Amino acid sequence: MKTSHSYPFFGPDGYDGLDALLQELAPSKTFLLVDSNTVNCLSVFVPKLAYLDAAFEVLEVSPGEESKSLEIASNLWSVLLEYGADRNSLIINVGGGVVCDLGAFIASTYKRGISFVNVPTSLLAMVDASVGGKNGINFEGLKNQLGTFTQPDFVLVDSDFLASLPQEEWESGHAEMLKHALLSGNRWTELLALEPTALALQDIEQSVAFKADIVREDFKESGKRKILNLGHTTGHAWESYSAASGNPCTHGAAVIQGLHVALTLSGLQDQQSTLAQRYPWQVVEEEALQPLWERQLQDKKNANGEVRYVLLERFGRPVWDVEITLERWTAAVLALNSAS
């Protein structure tokens, strides 16, 4: 972890901790990065921080994956220069996964790195993007091709932000929680049945704790941390292909597709069938097979030109760097199509 402050803090304790950090850092300039949706969160967030510089600047981007681009990053770097941001400046990212990824990338690269804080406002960001120190932007139509491993100085998780979360955003976060359940072997059935109205802070804390423990063990993803990519090889390919086809899907919907494929390749038909009852498999048309495979060939986890997957030896026992051939992957996809 970057500092002793970076492990997520929840609720009122989180605001107290962040206020203490602001007092300690005494940043020369403070920037709040938001999108046009989460800018509305500032009226609740700002008054809770006595030591937040009253002269903070708001940096606003458009919501959605399109903002995770080199063009937007360049614009933000230019704004920081224009406002005289130096190495003692601070960026506070208030938003979902896109804002947290983008803001962390901007902070970690500007003047070789300035301090930043993540304040996730979506379930996906709370259990995934805000934790772990991975950040980045998309490039050439591919997910997260440019980025760094840099821990935030602090992560504040306030579940009150989820009160108005749209259904599709709930599903994106839920997909990552289900991934953690498959990897750990804990609470799979319980979490699969979980509805937004029944989500408790404890559910979020447990999912965050699982990921944080893996990250502590293998920060730079040289080994065990790779298991957190379960479902993401096909998932990222599906997400970028859908966007390029003019029919974009959420990150969560793409991860669910990837989990179906990973469970099928792992021979875990019971878990795959159970998943399909809550989140059905989306049939993949034949003309999409080759483009999807080509996108998987660009996956960052590959080695020696081979597509590498995270699979499960059994429920709760993941393995990584499993080579998957085009023939084996295609057979799994076609089997899922036939069963739908």
ChimeraX attribute file (.defattr): number of C-alpha atoms within 10 A of each C-alpha:
attribute: neighborCount
match mode: 1-to-1
recipient: residues
	/A:1	16
	/A:2	13
	/A:3	10
	/A:4	8
	/A:5	16
	/A:6	19
	/A:7	20
	/A:8	21
	/A:9	19
	/A:10	18
	/A:11	13
	/A:12	13
	/A:13	13
	/A:14	18
	/A:15	20
	/A:16	17
	/A:17	18
	/A:18	24
	/A:19	17
	/A:20	16
	/A:21	18
	/A:22	18
	/A:23	14
	/A:24	10
	/A:25	13
	/A:26	16
	/A:27	20
	/A:28	13
	/A:29	19
	/A:30	23
	/A:31	21
	/A:32	21
	/A:33	25
	/A:34	26
	/A:35	21
	/A:36	12
	/A:37	13
	/A:38	21
	/A:39	18
	/A:40	11
	/A:41	14
	/A:42	14
	/A:43	9
	/A:44	11
	/A:45	15
	/A:46	14
	/A:47	10
	/A:48	15
	/A:49	16
	/A:50	15
	/A:51	16
	/A:52	19
	/A:53	17
	/A:54	9
	/A:55	9
	/A:56	13
	/A:57	15
	/A:58	16
	/A:59	19
	/A:60	16
	/A:61	21
	/A:62	15
	/A:63	17
	/A:64	13
	/A:65	19
	/A:66	16
	/A:67	18
	/A:68	26
	/A:69	18
	/A:70	17
	/A:71	11
	/A:72	17
	/A:73	18
	/A:74	12
	/A:75	11
	/A:76	21
	/A:77	17
	/A:78	12
	/A:79	13
	/A:80	21
	/A:81	13
	/A:82	9
	/A:83	11
	/A:84	11
	/A:85	21
	/A:86	16
	/A:87	15
	/A:88	14
	/A:89	20
	/A:90	24
	/A:91	27
	/A:92	26
	/A:93	31
	/A:94	25
	/A:95	29
	/A:96	27
	/A:97	28
	/A:98	27
	/A:99	32
	/A:100	31
	/A:101	24
	/A:102	28
	/A:103	29
	/A:104	34
	/A:105	25
	/A:106	27
	/A:107	26
	/A:108	22
	/A:109	14
	/A:110	17
	/A:111	13
	/A:112	9
	/A:113	17
	/A:114	20
	/A:115	23
	/A:116	27
	/A:117	26
	/A:118	32
	/A:119	26
	/A:120	30
	/A:121	27
	/A:122	29
	/A:123	26
	/A:124	23
	/A:125	25
	/A:126	28
	/A:127	28
	/A:128	22
	/A:129	22
	/A:130	34
	/A:131	25
	/A:132	26
	/A:133	22
	/A:134	23
	/A:135	26
	/A:136	26
	/A:137	26
	/A:138	19
	/A:139	13
	/A:140	8
	/A:141	14
	/A:142	18
	/A:143	20
	/A:144	20
	/A:145	16
	/A:146	15
	/A:147	18
	/A:148	18
	/A:149	16
	/A:150	22
	/A:151	25
	/A:152	30
	/A:153	22
	/A:154	26
	/A:155	27
	/A:156	26
	/A:157	28
	/A:158	21
	/A:159	18
	/A:160	12
	/A:161	18
	/A:162	16
	/A:163	11
	/A:164	9
	/A:165	14
	/A:166	11
	/A:167	9
	/A:168	14
	/A:169	19
	/A:170	18
	/A:171	21
	/A:172	21
	/A:173	22
	/A:174	25
	/A:175	25
	/A:176	24
	/A:177	27
	/A:178	23
	/A:179	22
	/A:180	25
	/A:181	22
	/A:182	23
	/A:183	23
	/A:184	16
	/A:185	14
	/A:186	14
	/A:187	14
	/A:188	22
	/A:189	14
	/A:190	10
	/A:191	17
	/A:192	18
	/A:193	10
	/A:194	14
	/A:195	11
	/A:196	14
	/A:197	7
	/A:198	9
	/A:199	14
	/A:200	11
	/A:201	14
	/A:202	9
	/A:203	16
	/A:204	19
	/A:205	16
	/A:206	15
	/A:207	20
	/A:208	21
	/A:209	16
	/A:210	16
	/A:211	18
	/A:212	20
	/A:213	13
	/A:214	17
	/A:215	21
	/A:216	12
	/A:217	12
	/A:218	14
	/A:219	20
	/A:220	17
	/A:221	16
	/A:222	9
	/A:223	12
	/A:224	16
	/A:225	19
	/A:226	20
	/A:227	23
	/A:228	20
	/A:229	18
	/A:230	27
	/A:231	25
	/A:232	26
	/A:233	29
	/A:234	25
	/A:235	26
	/A:236	24
	/A:237	25
	/A:238	27
	/A:239	26
	/A:240	22
	/A:241	20
	/A:242	17
	/A:243	16
	/A:244	11
	/A:245	10
	/A:246	8
	/A:247	10
	/A:248	16
	/A:249	15
	/A:250	16
	/A:251	25
	/A:252	21
	/A:253	25
	/A:254	25
	/A:255	27
	/A:256	28
	/A:257	27
	/A:258	24
	/A:259	27
	/A:260	28
	/A:261	27
	/A:262	25
	/A:263	26
	/A:264	23
	/A:265	20
	/A:266	19
	/A:267	16
	/A:268	17
	/A:269	13
	/A:270	11
	/A:271	17
	/A:272	21
	/A:273	18
	/A:274	14
	/A:275	21
	/A:276	17
	/A:277	10
	/A:278	10
	/A:279	17
	/A:280	16
	/A:281	23
	/A:282	15
	/A:283	14
	/A:284	15
	/A:285	10
	/A:286	10
	/A:287	8
	/A:288	13
	/A:289	15
	/A:290	12
	/A:291	13
	/A:292	21
	/A:293	19
	/A:294	13
	/A:295	19
	/A:296	24
	/A:297	19
	/A:298	17
	/A:299	23
	/A:300	13
	/A:301	19
	/A:302	17
	/A:303	12
	/A:304	6
	/A:305	9
	/A:306	18
	/A:307	23
	/A:308	21
	/A:309	26
	/A:310	26
	/A:311	27
	/A:312	22
	/A:313	14
	/A:314	15
	/A:315	18
	/A:316	15
	/A:317	13
	/A:318	20
	/A:319	18
	/A:320	20
	/A:321	17
	/A:322	13
	/A:323	13
	/A:324	15
	/A:325	13
	/A:326	15
	/A:327	8
	/A:328	11
	/A:329	19
	/A:330	17
	/A:331	14
	/A:332	20
	/A:333	22
	/A:334	16
	/A:335	13
	/A:336	20
	/A:337	14
	/A:338	9
	/A:339	10
	/A:340	11
